[in-house]
Amino acid sequence: MGVSHYGRQKGDNVRLRPLVKDALTTKCWLFDKVTSEWWLPWEFEDRYFDKELCNHDIDELLENVVVRPFDSGVKAAEKQIINAGIEYSRMIIDLKNKLEAFKLKDQAYREGLKQRGFK
């Protein structure tokens, strides 16, 4: 299903102002849940306030951009680093297990060659 007639019409960027005002008054940042981008309030203004947006684009921003404190971004990044480390460790263990299985298979192959009269 496509964007409605209303959604395609030129939007009023003033609808985004409460987001910026809220971020400024709470000394927070703006976070886009879709793109995972962090914006300072004035960066968000520079990016979107002079840009011609349709109602659909503005609705999407209002739905997906949230006001978040700086430390929530730091905590999220730290959690991602920990999770990446865990995933990396699992990958290394898996690769080591595959390598060991491959070595054992080669050893069995060489023993099989000897049993079949190959030197």
C-alpha distances in whole Angstrom, upper triangle without the diagonal:
4,7,9,12,14,12,13,17,20,20,24,25,27,25,25,29,30,28,31,34,33,34,37,38,38,39,36,33,29,27,24,23,20,23,26,27,30,31,34,33,34,32,29,30,31,28,26,28,29,25,23,20,17,16,13,16,18,16,16,19,21,19,20,23,26,30,32,36,37,39,36,34,38,38,34,36,39,37,35,38,40,37,37,41,41,38,40,43,42,41,44,46,44,45,48,48,47,50,52,51,51,55,56,54,56,59,59,59,62,64,63,64,67,67,67,70,68,69
4,6,9,11,9,10,13,16,17,21,22,25,23,23,27,28,27,29,32,32,32,35,37,37,37,34,32,28,26,23,22,19,21,25,26,29,29,32,31,32,30,27,28,29,25,23,25,26,22,20,17,14,13,11,13,16,15,14,18,19,18,19,22,25,29,31,35,36,38,35,34,37,37,34,35,39,37,35,38,40,38,37,41,41,39,41,44,43,42,45,47,45,46,49,50,48,51,54,53,53,56,57,56,58,61,61,60,63,65,64,65,69,69,69,71,69,70
4,7,8,6,7,10,13,13,17,18,21,19,20,24,25,24,26,29,29,29,32,34,34,35,32,29,26,24,21,21,18,20,24,24,27,27,29,28,29,28,24,25,26,23,20,22,22,19,17,14,10,10,7,10,13,11,12,15,16,16,17,20,23,26,29,33,34,36,33,32,36,36,33,34,38,37,35,38,40,38,38,41,42,39,42,45,44,43,46,48,46,47,51,51,50,52,55,54,54,58,59,58,60,63,63,62,65,68,67,68,71,72,71,74,71,73
4,5,5,6,9,12,13,16,18,21,19,20,24,25,24,27,29,29,30,33,34,35,36,33,31,27,26,23,23,21,23,27,27,29,29,31,29,30,29,26,26,27,25,21,23,23,20,18,15,11,10,8,12,14,12,13,17,17,17,19,22,24,28,31,34,36,38,35,35,38,39,36,37,41,39,38,41,43,41,41,45,45,43,45,48,47,46,50,51,50,51,54,54,53,56,59,58,58,61,63,61,63,66,66,66,69,71,70,71,75,75,74,77,75,76
4,5,5,7,10,12,15,18,20,19,21,24,25,25,27,29,30,31,33,35,36,37,35,32,29,28,25,26,24,26,29,29,31,30,32,30,31,30,26,26,27,25,21,22,22,20,16,14,10,9,10,13,14,14,15,18,19,19,21,23,26,29,33,36,38,40,38,37,40,41,38,40,43,42,40,44,46,43,44,47,48,46,48,51,50,49,53,54,53,54,57,58,56,59,62,61,61,64,66,65,66,70,70,69,72,74,73,74,78,78,78,80,78,79
4,5,5,9,9,12,15,17,15,17,20,21,22,24,26,27,28,30,32,32,34,32,30,26,26,23,24,23,24,27,27,29,28,30,27,28,27,24,23,25,23,19,20,20,18,15,12,9,7,8,11,12,11,13,16,16,17,19,21,24,26,30,33,35,38,35,34,38,39,36,38,41,40,39,42,44,42,43,46,47,45,47,50,49,49,52,54,53,54,57,58,57,59,62,61,61,65,66,65,67,70,70,70,73,75,74,75,79,79,79,81,79,80
4,6,8,8,12,13,16,14,16,19,20,20,22,24,25,26,28,30,31,32,29,27,23,23,20,21,19,21,24,24,25,25,27,25,26,25,21,21,23,20,17,18,19,16,13,10,6,5,4,8,9,8,10,13,13,14,16,18,21,24,27,31,32,35,32,31,35,36,33,34,38,37,35,39,41,39,39,43,43,41,44,47,46,45,49,51,49,50,54,54,53,56,58,58,58,61,63,62,63,66,67,66,69,71,71,72,75,76,75,78,76,76
4,7,8,12,14,17,16,17,21,22,22,24,26,27,28,30,32,33,33,31,29,25,25,22,23,21,22,25,25,27,26,28,26,26,25,22,22,22,20,17,18,18,15,11,9,5,6,6,9,11,11,12,15,16,17,18,20,23,26,29,33,34,37,34,33,37,38,35,36,40,39,37,40,42,41,40,44,45,43,45,48,47,46,50,52,50,51,55,55,54,56,59,59,59,62,63,62,64,67,67,67,70,72,71,72,75,76,76,78,76,77
4,6,10,12,15,14,16,19,21,21,23,25,26,27,29,31,32,33,31,29,25,25,23,24,23,24,27,26,27,26,28,25,25,25,22,21,22,20,16,16,16,14,10,9,5,6,8,10,11,12,14,16,16,18,20,21,24,26,30,33,35,37,35,34,38,39,36,37,41,41,39,42,44,43,43,46,47,45,47,51,50,49,52,55,53,54,57,58,57,59,62,62,62,65,67,66,67,70,71,70,73,75,75,76,79,80,79,82,79,80
4,7,9,12,12,14,16,19,19,20,22,24,25,26,28,30,30,29,27,23,24,22,24,22,23,26,24,26,24,25,23,22,22,19,18,18,17,13,13,13,11,7,6,4,6,9,9,10,12,14,14,15,18,19,20,23,25,28,31,33,36,34,33,36,38,35,36,40,40,38,41,44,42,42,46,47,45,47,50,50,49,52,54,53,54,57,58,57,59,62,62,62,65,67,66,68,71,71,71,73,76,75,76,79,80,80,82,80,80
4,6,9,9,10,13,15,16,17,19,21,22,23,25,26,27,25,23,20,21,19,21,20,21,24,22,23,21,22,20,20,20,16,15,17,15,11,11,12,10,8,6,4,4,8,8,7,9,12,12,12,15,17,17,19,21,25,28,30,33,31,30,33,35,33,34,37,37,36,39,41,40,40,44,45,43,45,48,48,48,51,53,52,53,56,57,56,58,61,61,61,64,66,65,67,70,71,70,73,75,75,76,79,80,80,82,79,80
4,5,6,8,10,13,14,15,16,18,20,21,22,24,25,24,22,19,21,19,22,22,22,24,23,23,20,21,18,18,18,15,13,15,15,11,9,11,10,9,8,8,7,11,10,8,10,13,12,12,15,17,17,19,20,24,27,28,32,30,29,33,34,33,34,37,37,36,39,42,41,41,44,45,44,46,49,49,49,52,54,53,54,57,58,58,60,63,63,63,66,68,67,69,72,72,72,75,77,77,78,81,82,82,84,82,82
4,5,6,7,11,11,11,13,16,16,17,19,21,22,20,19,16,18,17,19,19,20,21,19,19,17,17,14,14,15,12,10,12,11,8,6,8,8,8,7,9,9,11,10,7,10,12,10,11,14,15,14,16,17,21,24,25,28,27,26,29,31,30,31,34,34,33,36,39,38,38,41,43,42,43,47,47,46,49,52,51,52,55,56,56,58,60,61,61,64,66,65,67,69,70,70,73,75,75,76,79,80,80,82,80,80
4,5,5,8,10,10,11,14,15,16,17,19,20,20,18,16,18,18,21,21,22,23,21,20,18,17,14,14,16,13,10,13,13,10,8,10,12,12,11,12,11,14,13,10,12,14,12,11,15,17,15,16,17,20,23,25,28,27,26,30,32,30,32,35,35,35,37,40,39,40,43,44,43,45,48,49,48,51,53,53,54,57,58,58,60,62,63,63,66,68,68,69,72,73,73,75,77,77,79,81,83,83,85,82,83
4,6,7,8,10,11,13,14,16,17,19,20,19,18,15,17,16,19,19,20,21,20,19,17,18,14,15,16,13,12,15,15,11,10,13,13,13,11,12,10,12,11,8,9,12,10,8,12,14,13,14,15,19,22,24,27,25,25,29,30,28,30,33,33,33,36,38,37,38,41,42,41,43,46,46,46,49,51,51,52,55,56,56,58,61,61,61,64,66,66,67,70,71,71,73,75,75,77,80,80,81,83,80,81
4,6,6,7,9,10,11,13,15,16,17,15,14,11,13,13,16,17,17,18,17,16,13,14,11,12,13,9,9,12,12,9,8,12,12,13,11,12,11,13,11,7,9,11,8,7,11,12,10,11,12,16,18,20,23,22,22,25,27,25,27,30,30,30,32,35,34,35,38,39,38,40,43,43,43,46,48,48,49,52,53,53,55,58,58,59,61,63,63,64,67,68,68,71,73,73,74,77,78,78,80,78,78
4,5,5,6,8,10,11,12,14,15,14,14,12,15,15,18,20,20,20,18,17,14,13,10,11,13,10,8,12,13,10,9,12,14,15,14,16,15,16,15,11,13,15,12,10,14,15,12,13,12,16,18,20,23,22,22,25,27,26,28,31,31,31,34,36,36,36,39,41,40,42,45,45,46,48,50,50,51,54,55,55,57,60,60,61,63,65,65,67,69,70,71,73,75,75,77,79,80,81,83,80,81
4,5,5,6,8,10,10,12,14,13,13,12,14,15,18,20,20,20,19,17,15,14,11,13,15,12,11,15,16,13,12,16,17,18,17,18,16,18,16,12,13,15,12,10,13,14,12,11,10,14,16,19,22,21,21,24,26,25,27,30,30,30,33,35,35,36,39,40,40,41,44,45,45,48,49,50,51,53,55,55,57,59,60,61,63,65,65,67,69,70,70,73,75,75,76,79,80,81,83,80,81
4,6,5,6,9,10,11,12,10,10,8,10,12,14,16,17,17,15,13,11,11,8,11,12,10,10,14,14,12,12,16,16,18,16,18,16,17,15,12,12,13,10,8,11,11,8,8,7,11,13,16,19,17,17,21,22,21,23,26,26,26,29,31,31,32,35,36,36,38,40,41,41,44,46,46,47,50,51,51,53,55,56,57,59,61,61,63,65,66,67,69,71,71,73,75,76,77,79,77,77
4,5,5,6,9,10,10,9,9,8,11,13,16,18,18,17,15,13,10,9,5,8,10,8,7,11,12,11,11,14,16,18,17,19,18,19,16,13,15,15,12,11,14,14,10,10,8,11,13,15,18,18,18,21,22,22,23,26,27,27,29,32,32,32,35,37,37,38,41,42,42,44,47,47,48,50,52,52,54,56,57,58,60,62,62,64,66,67,68,70,72,72,74,76,77,78,80,77,77
4,5,5,6,8,10,10,11,11,14,16,19,21,21,21,18,16,13,11,8,10,13,11,10,14,15,14,13,17,18,20,19,21,20,21,19,16,17,18,15,13,16,16,13,12,10,13,14,16,19,19,20,22,24,24,25,28,29,29,32,34,34,35,38,39,39,41,43,44,45,47,49,50,51,53,55,55,57,59,60,61,63,65,65,67,69,70,71,73,75,75,77,79,80,81,83,81,81
4,5,5,6,8,8,9,9,13,15,17,20,20,19,18,15,13,12,9,12,14,13,13,16,17,16,16,19,21,22,21,23,21,22,20,17,17,18,15,13,15,15,12,10,7,10,11,14,17,16,17,20,21,21,23,26,26,27,29,31,32,33,35,37,37,39,41,42,43,45,47,47,49,51,52,53,55,57,58,59,61,63,63,65,67,68,69,71,73,73,75,77,78,79,81,79,79
4,6,5,6,5,6,7,10,13,15,18,18,17,15,12,10,8,6,10,12,10,11,15,15,15,15,19,20,22,21,23,22,22,20,17,18,18,14,13,15,15,11,9,6,8,9,11,14,14,14,17,19,19,20,23,24,24,26,28,29,30,32,34,34,36,38,39,40,42,44,45,46,48,50,50,52,54,55,56,58,60,61,62,64,66,66,68,70,71,72,75,76,77,79,76,76
4,5,5,6,8,10,13,16,19,22,21,20,17,14,12,9,7,9,12,11,12,14,16,16,16,19,21,23,23,25,24,25,22,20,21,21,17,16,19,18,14,13,9,11,11,12,16,16,17,19,21,21,23,25,26,27,29,31,32,33,35,36,37,38,41,42,43,45,47,47,49,51,52,53,55,57,58,59,61,63,63,65,67,68,69,71,73,74,75,77,79,79,81,79,78
4,6,8,10,12,16,19,21,24,24,22,20,17,15,12,10,13,16,15,15,18,20,19,19,22,24,26,25,27,26,27,25,22,22,23,20,18,20,20,16,14,11,12,12,14,16,17,18,20,22,23,24,26,27,29,30,32,33,34,37,38,39,40,42,44,45,47,48,49,51,53,54,55,57,59,60,61,63,65,65,67,69,70,71,73,75,76,77,79,81,81,83,81,81
4,5,9,11,14,17,19,22,22,20,19,15,14,12,11,14,16,16,16,19,21,20,20,24,25,27,26,28,27,27,25,22,23,23,19,18,19,19,15,12,9,9,8,11,13,14,15,17,18,19,21,23,24,25,27,29,30,31,33,35,36,37,39,40,42,43,45,46,48,49,51,52,54,55,57,58,60,61,62,64,66,67,68,70,72,73,74,76,78,78,81,78,78
4,7,10,13,17,19,22,22,19,17,14,12,10,9,12,14,14,15,18,19,20,20,23,24,27,26,29,28,28,25,23,24,23,20,19,21,19,16,13,9,9,7,9,11,13,14,15,17,18,20,21,23,24,26,27,29,30,32,33,34,36,38,39,40,42,44,45,46,48,50,51,52,54,55,56,58,60,61,62,64,66,67,68,70,71,73,75,76,77,79,77,76
4,7,10,13,15,18,18,16,14,10,10,8,8,11,13,12,14,17,17,18,19,22,23,26,24,26,25,25,23,21,21,20,17,16,18,16,12,10,6,6,5,6,9,10,11,13,15,15,17,19,20,21,23,25,26,27,29,30,31,33,35,36,37,39,41,42,43,45,46,47,49,51,52,53,55,57,58,59,61,63,63,65,67,68,69,72,73,74,76,73,73
4,6,10,13,15,15,12,10,7,6,5,6,10,10,9,12,14,14,15,16,20,20,23,22,24,23,23,20,18,19,18,14,14,16,14,10,8,6,5,6,6,10,10,9,12,14,14,15,18,19,19,21,23,24,25,27,29,29,31,33,34,35,37,39,40,41,43,45,45,47,49,50,51,53,55,56,57,59,60,61,63,65,66,67,69,71,71,73,71,71
4,7,10,12,12,10,8,6,5,6,6,10,9,8,11,13,12,13,14,18,18,20,18,20,20,19,16,15,16,14,11,11,12,10,6,6,5,6,8,9,12,11,10,14,15,14,16,19,19,19,22,24,24,25,27,29,29,30,33,34,34,37,39,39,40,43,44,45,46,49,49,50,52,54,55,56,58,60,60,62,64,65,66,69,70,70,72,70,70
4,6,9,9,7,6,5,6,9,10,13,12,10,13,15,14,14,16,19,19,21,19,21,20,19,16,15,15,13,10,11,11,8,5,5,6,6,9,10,12,10,9,12,14,12,13,17,17,16,19,21,21,22,25,26,26,27,30,31,31,33,35,36,37,39,41,41,43,45,46,47,49,51,51,53,55,56,57,59,61,61,63,65,66,67,69,67,66
4,5,6,5,5,7,8,11,12,15,13,10,14,15,13,13,16,19,17,19,17,18,17,16,13,13,13,10,8,10,9,6,4,7,9,10,13,14,16,13,12,15,16,14,15,18,18,17,20,22,21,22,25,26,25,27,30,30,30,33,35,35,36,39,40,40,42,44,45,46,48,50,50,52,54,55,55,58,60,60,61,64,65,65,68,65,65
4,6,5,8,9,12,15,16,18,16,14,17,19,17,16,19,22,20,22,19,20,19,17,14,14,14,11,9,11,9,5,6,8,11,11,14,15,16,13,12,15,15,12,14,17,16,15,19,20,19,20,23,24,23,25,28,28,28,31,33,32,34,37,38,38,40,42,43,43,46,47,48,49,52,53,53,55,57,58,59,62,63,63,65,63,63
4,6,8,11,13,17,18,20,17,15,18,19,16,16,19,21,19,20,17,18,18,15,13,14,13,10,9,12,10,6,8,11,14,14,18,18,19,16,15,18,18,15,16,19,18,16,20,22,20,20,24,25,23,25,28,28,28,31,33,32,33,36,37,37,39,41,42,42,45,47,46,48,51,51,52,54,56,56,57,60,61,61,64,61,62
4,5,9,11,15,16,18,15,13,17,17,14,15,18,20,18,20,18,19,19,17,14,15,15,12,11,14,13,9,10,12,15,15,17,17,19,16,14,17,18,15,15,18,18,16,18,21,20,19,23,24,23,24,27,27,27,30,32,31,32,35,36,36,38,41,41,41,44,46,46,47,50,51,51,53,55,56,57,59,61,61,63,60,61
4,7,10,13,15,18,15,14,17,18,15,16,20,22,20,22,20,22,22,20,17,17,17,14,12,15,14,10,9,11,13,12,14,14,15,13,10,13,14,11,11,15,15,13,15,18,17,17,20,22,21,22,25,26,25,28,30,30,31,34,35,35,37,39,40,41,43,45,45,47,49,50,51,53,55,55,56,59,60,61,63,60,60
4,7,10,12,14,11,10,14,15,12,14,17,19,18,20,19,21,21,19,16,16,17,14,12,14,14,11,9,11,12,12,14,13,15,13,10,13,15,13,12,16,17,15,17,20,20,19,22,24,23,24,28,28,28,30,33,33,34,36,38,38,39,42,43,43,45,48,48,49,52,53,53,55,57,58,59,61,63,63,65,63,62
4,7,10,12,9,9,13,14,12,14,17,19,18,21,20,22,22,21,18,17,18,16,13,15,15,12,9,10,10,9,10,9,12,11,8,11,14,12,12,15,17,16,17,20,21,20,23,25,25,26,29,30,30,32,35,35,36,38,40,40,41,44,45,46,48,50,50,51,54,55,56,58,60,60,61,64,65,66,68,65,65
4,6,8,6,6,9,10,9,11,13,16,16,19,18,21,21,21,17,16,18,16,12,14,16,13,10,10,10,10,11,10,14,13,11,14,17,15,15,19,20,19,21,24,24,24,27,29,29,30,33,34,34,36,38,39,39,42,44,44,45,48,49,49,51,53,54,55,57,59,59,61,63,64,65,67,69,69,71,68,68
4,6,5,6,9,10,11,12,14,16,17,20,20,23,23,23,20,18,20,19,15,16,18,16,12,12,10,10,11,10,14,14,12,15,18,17,17,20,22,22,23,26,27,27,29,31,31,32,35,36,36,38,41,41,42,44,46,47,48,50,52,52,54,56,57,58,60,62,62,64,66,67,68,70,72,72,74,71,71
4,5,5,6,9,10,11,11,14,16,18,18,21,21,21,18,16,18,17,14,14,17,15,11,11,9,11,12,12,16,16,15,18,20,20,20,23,25,24,26,29,29,30,32,34,34,35,38,39,39,41,44,44,45,47,49,50,51,53,55,55,57,59,60,61,63,65,65,67,69,70,71,73,75,75,77,75,74
4,5,5,6,8,10,10,12,14,17,18,21,21,22,19,17,20,19,15,16,19,18,14,15,13,15,15,15,19,19,18,20,23,23,23,26,27,27,28,31,32,32,34,37,36,37,40,42,41,43,46,46,47,49,51,51,53,55,56,57,59,61,61,62,65,66,67,68,71,71,72,75,76,77,79,76,75
4,5,5,6,9,10,12,13,16,16,20,21,21,17,16,19,18,14,16,18,16,13,14,14,15,16,15,19,19,17,19,22,21,21,24,26,25,26,29,30,29,32,34,34,35,38,39,39,40,43,43,44,46,48,48,49,52,53,53,56,58,58,59,62,63,63,65,68,68,69,72,73,73,75,72,72
4,5,5,6,8,10,11,14,14,17,17,18,14,13,15,14,11,12,15,13,10,12,12,13,15,15,19,18,17,19,22,21,21,24,25,24,26,29,29,29,32,34,34,35,38,39,38,41,43,43,44,47,48,48,50,52,53,53,56,58,58,59,62,63,63,65,68,68,69,72,73,73,75,72,72
4,5,5,5,8,9,13,13,16,17,18,15,13,16,16,12,13,17,16,13,14,14,16,18,18,22,22,20,23,25,24,25,28,29,28,30,33,33,33,36,38,37,38,42,42,42,44,47,47,48,50,52,52,53,56,57,57,59,62,62,63,65,67,67,69,71,72,72,75,77,77,79,76,76
4,6,6,7,9,12,13,17,18,19,16,15,18,18,14,16,19,18,15,17,17,19,20,20,23,23,21,24,27,26,25,29,30,29,31,34,34,33,36,38,38,38,42,43,42,44,47,47,47,50,52,52,53,56,57,57,59,61,61,62,65,66,66,68,71,71,72,74,76,76,78,75,75
4,6,7,7,11,11,15,16,17,13,13,16,15,12,14,17,16,13,16,16,18,20,20,23,23,20,23,26,24,24,27,29,27,29,32,32,31,34,36,35,36,39,40,40,42,45,44,45,47,49,49,50,53,54,54,56,59,58,59,62,64,63,65,68,68,69,72,73,73,75,72,72
4,6,5,8,8,11,13,14,10,9,13,12,10,12,15,14,12,15,16,18,21,21,25,24,22,25,27,25,26,29,30,29,31,34,33,33,36,38,37,38,41,42,41,44,46,46,46,49,51,50,52,55,55,55,58,60,60,61,64,65,65,67,70,70,70,73,75,75,77,74,74
4,6,8,9,12,13,15,12,10,14,15,12,13,17,17,14,17,17,20,22,23,26,26,24,27,29,28,28,32,33,32,34,37,36,36,39,41,40,41,45,45,45,47,50,49,50,53,54,54,56,59,59,59,62,64,64,65,68,69,69,71,73,73,74,77,78,78,80,78,78
4,7,9,13,15,16,14,13,17,17,15,17,20,19,18,20,21,23,25,26,29,29,27,30,32,31,31,34,35,34,36,39,39,38,41,43,42,43,46,47,46,49,51,51,51,54,56,55,57,60,60,60,63,65,65,66,69,70,70,72,74,74,75,78,79,79,81,78,78
4,6,10,12,14,11,11,15,15,13,15,18,18,17,20,21,23,26,26,30,29,27,30,32,30,30,34,34,33,35,38,37,37,40,42,40,41,45,45,44,47,50,49,49,52,54,53,55,58,58,58,60,63,62,63,66,67,67,69,72,72,72,75,77,77,78,76,76
4,7,10,12,10,10,14,14,13,16,18,18,18,21,23,26,28,29,32,31,29,32,34,32,32,36,37,35,37,40,39,39,42,44,42,43,47,47,46,49,51,50,51,54,55,55,56,59,60,59,62,64,64,65,68,69,68,70,73,73,73,77,78,77,80,77,77
4,7,8,6,7,10,11,10,12,15,15,15,19,21,24,27,27,31,29,27,31,32,30,31,34,34,33,35,38,37,37,40,42,40,41,45,45,44,47,49,48,49,52,53,52,54,57,57,57,60,62,62,63,66,67,66,69,71,71,72,75,76,76,78,75,76
4,5,5,6,9,10,11,13,14,16,16,20,22,25,29,30,33,31,29,33,34,32,32,36,36,34,37,40,38,38,42,43,41,43,46,46,45,48,50,49,50,53,54,53,55,58,58,58,61,63,62,63,66,67,67,69,72,71,72,75,76,76,78,76,76
4,5,5,6,9,10,10,12,14,15,18,21,24,27,29,32,30,29,32,33,31,32,36,35,34,37,39,38,38,42,42,41,43,46,45,45,48,50,49,50,53,54,53,56,58,58,58,61,63,62,64,67,67,67,70,72,72,73,76,77,76,79,76,77
4,5,5,6,9,10,10,12,14,17,20,23,27,28,31,28,27,31,32,29,30,34,33,31,35,37,35,35,39,39,38,40,43,42,42,45,47,46,47,50,51,50,52,55,55,55,58,60,59,61,64,64,64,66,69,68,69,72,73,73,75,73,74
4,5,5,6,9,10,11,12,15,18,21,24,25,28,26,24,28,29,26,27,31,31,29,32,34,33,33,37,37,36,38,41,41,40,43,45,44,45,48,49,48,50,53,53,53,56,58,58,59,62,63,62,65,67,67,68,71,72,72,74,72,72
4,5,5,6,9,10,10,13,16,19,22,24,27,25,24,27,28,26,27,31,31,29,32,35,33,34,37,38,37,39,42,42,41,44,47,46,47,50,51,50,52,55,55,55,58,60,60,61,64,65,65,67,69,69,70,73,74,74,77,74,75
4,5,5,6,9,10,13,16,19,23,24,27,24,24,27,28,26,27,31,30,29,32,34,33,33,37,37,36,38,41,41,41,44,46,45,46,49,50,49,52,54,54,55,58,59,59,61,63,64,64,67,69,68,70,73,73,73,76,74,74
4,5,5,6,8,11,15,18,21,23,25,22,21,25,26,23,24,28,27,26,29,31,29,30,33,34,33,35,38,37,37,40,42,41,42,46,46,46,48,51,51,51,54,56,55,57,60,60,60,63,65,65,66,69,70,70,72,70,70
4,5,5,5,9,12,15,18,20,22,20,19,22,23,21,22,26,26,24,27,30,28,29,32,33,32,34,37,37,37,40,42,41,42,45,46,46,48,51,51,51,54,56,56,57,60,61,61,63,66,65,67,70,71,71,73,71,71
4,6,6,8,11,14,18,20,22,20,19,23,24,22,24,27,26,26,29,31,30,31,34,35,34,36,39,39,39,42,44,43,44,47,48,48,50,53,53,54,56,58,58,60,62,63,63,66,68,68,69,72,73,73,75,73,73
4,6,8,12,14,18,20,22,19,19,23,23,20,23,26,25,24,27,29,28,29,32,32,31,34,37,36,36,40,41,40,42,45,46,45,48,50,50,51,54,55,55,57,60,60,60,63,65,65,66,69,70,70,73,70,71
4,6,10,12,16,17,19,16,16,19,20,17,19,22,21,20,24,26,24,25,29,29,28,30,33,33,33,36,38,37,39,42,42,42,45,47,47,48,51,52,52,54,57,57,58,60,62,62,63,66,67,67,70,67,68
4,7,9,13,15,17,14,14,17,18,16,18,21,21,20,23,25,25,25,29,29,29,31,34,34,34,37,39,39,40,43,44,44,46,48,49,49,52,54,54,55,58,59,59,61,64,64,65,68,69,69,71,69,69
4,6,10,12,14,12,12,16,16,15,17,20,20,20,23,24,24,25,28,29,29,31,33,34,34,37,39,39,40,43,44,44,46,48,49,50,52,54,54,56,58,59,60,62,64,64,66,68,69,70,72,70,70
4,7,10,12,10,11,14,15,15,17,19,20,20,23,24,25,26,29,30,30,32,34,35,36,38,40,40,42,44,45,46,48,50,51,52,54,55,56,58,60,61,62,64,66,66,68,70,71,72,74,72,72
4,6,8,7,8,11,12,11,14,16,16,17,20,21,22,23,25,27,27,29,31,32,33,35,37,38,39,41,43,43,45,47,48,49,51,53,54,55,57,59,59,62,63,64,66,68,69,70,72,70,69
4,6,6,7,9,10,11,13,15,16,17,19,21,22,23,25,26,28,29,31,32,33,35,37,38,39,41,43,44,45,47,49,50,52,53,54,56,58,59,60,62,64,65,66,68,69,70,72,70,70
4,5,5,7,9,10,11,13,15,16,17,19,20,21,23,25,26,27,29,31,32,33,35,36,37,39,41,42,43,45,47,48,50,51,53,54,56,57,58,60,62,63,64,66,68,69,71,68,68
4,5,5,6,8,10,10,12,14,15,16,18,20,21,22,24,25,27,29,30,31,33,34,36,37,39,40,42,43,45,46,48,49,51,52,54,55,56,58,60,61,62,64,66,67,69,66,66
4,5,5,6,9,10,10,12,14,15,16,18,20,21,22,24,26,27,28,30,32,33,34,36,37,39,40,42,43,45,46,48,49,51,52,54,55,57,58,59,61,63,64,65,67,65,65
4,5,5,6,9,10,10,12,14,15,16,18,20,21,22,24,26,26,28,30,31,32,34,36,37,38,40,42,43,45,46,47,49,51,52,53,55,57,58,59,61,63,64,65,63,63
4,5,5,6,9,10,11,12,14,15,17,18,20,21,23,24,25,27,29,30,31,33,35,36,37,39,41,42,43,45,46,48,49,51,52,54,55,57,58,60,61,62,64,62,61
4,5,5,6,9,10,11,12,14,15,17,18,20,21,23,24,26,27,29,30,32,33,35,36,38,39,40,42,44,45,46,48,50,51,52,54,55,57,59,60,61,63,61,60
4,5,5,6,9,10,10,12,14,15,16,18,20,21,22,24,26,27,28,30,31,33,34,36,37,39,40,42,43,45,46,48,49,51,52,53,55,57,58,59,61,59,59
4,5,5,6,9,10,10,12,14,15,16,18,20,21,22,24,25,27,28,30,31,32,34,36,37,39,40,42,43,45,46,47,49,51,52,53,55,57,58,60,57,57
4,5,5,6,9,10,11,12,14,15,17,19,20,21,23,24,26,27,29,30,31,33,35,36,37,39,41,42,43,45,46,48,50,51,52,54,56,57,59,56,56
4,5,5,6,8,10,11,12,14,15,17,18,20,21,23,24,26,27,29,30,32,33,34,36,38,39,41,42,44,45,47,48,49,51,53,54,55,57,55,55
4,5,5,6,8,10,10,12,14,15,16,18,20,21,22,24,26,27,28,30,31,32,34,36,37,38,40,42,43,45,46,47,49,51,52,53,55,53,53
4,5,5,6,9,10,10,12,14,15,16,18,20,21,22,24,25,27,28,30,31,33,35,36,37,39,40,41,43,45,46,47,49,51,52,54,51,51
4,5,5,6,9,10,11,12,14,15,17,18,20,21,23,24,26,27,29,30,32,33,35,36,38,39,41,42,44,45,47,48,50,51,53,51,50
4,5,5,6,8,10,11,12,14,15,16,18,20,21,23,24,26,27,28,30,32,33,35,36,37,39,41,42,43,45,47,48,49,51,49,49
4,5,5,6,9,10,10,12,14,15,16,18,20,21,22,24,26,27,28,30,31,33,34,36,37,39,40,41,43,45,46,47,49,47,47
4,5,5,6,9,10,10,12,14,15,16,18,20,21,22,24,26,27,29,30,31,33,35,36,37,39,40,42,44,45,46,48,46,45
4,5,5,6,9,10,11,12,14,15,17,18,20,21,23,24,26,27,29,30,32,33,35,36,38,39,41,42,44,45,47,45,45
4,5,5,6,9,10,10,12,14,15,16,18,20,21,22,24,26,27,29,30,32,33,35,36,37,39,41,42,43,45,43,43
4,5,5,6,9,10,10,12,14,15,16,18,20,21,22,24,26,27,29,30,31,33,35,36,37,39,41,42,44,41,41
4,5,5,6,9,10,11,12,14,15,16,18,20,21,23,24,26,27,29,30,32,33,34,36,38,39,41,42,40,40
4,5,5,6,9,10,11,12,14,15,16,18,20,21,22,24,26,27,28,30,32,33,35,36,37,39,41,39,39
4,5,5,6,9,10,11,12,14,15,16,18,20,21,22,24,26,27,29,30,31,33,35,36,37,39,37,37
4,5,5,6,9,10,10,12,14,15,16,18,20,21,22,24,25,27,29,30,31,33,35,36,38,35,35
4,5,5,6,9,10,11,12,14,15,16,18,20,21,23,24,26,27,28,30,32,33,35,36,35,34
4,5,5,6,9,10,11,12,14,15,16,18,20,21,22,24,26,27,29,31,31,33,35,33,33
4,5,5,6,9,10,10,12,14,15,16,18,20,21,22,24,25,27,29,30,31,33,31,31
4,5,5,6,9,10,10,12,14,15,16,18,20,21,23,24,26,27,29,30,32,30,29
4,5,5,6,9,10,11,12,14,15,17,18,20,21,22,24,26,27,29,31,29,29
4,5,5,6,9,10,10,12,14,15,16,18,20,21,22,25,26,27,29,27,27
4,5,5,6,9,10,10,12,14,15,17,18,20,21,23,24,26,27,25,25
4,5,5,6,9,10,11,12,14,15,17,18,20,21,23,24,26,24,24
4,5,5,6,9,10,11,12,14,15,16,18,20,21,22,25,23,23
4,5,5,6,9,10,10,12,14,15,16,19,20,21,23,21,21
4,5,5,6,9,10,11,12,14,15,17,19,20,21,19,19
4,5,5,6,9,10,11,12,14,16,17,18,20,19,19
4,5,5,6,9,10,10,12,14,15,16,19,17,18
4,5,5,6,9,10,10,13,14,15,17,15,15
4,5,5,6,9,10,11,13,14,16,14,14
4,5,5,6,9,10,10,12,14,13,14
4,5,5,6,9,10,11,13,11,12
4,5,5,6,9,10,11,9,9
4,5,5,6,9,10,9,10
4,5,5,6,9,9,10
4,5,5,6,5,7
4,5,5,5,6
4,5,7,9
4,6,9
4,6
4
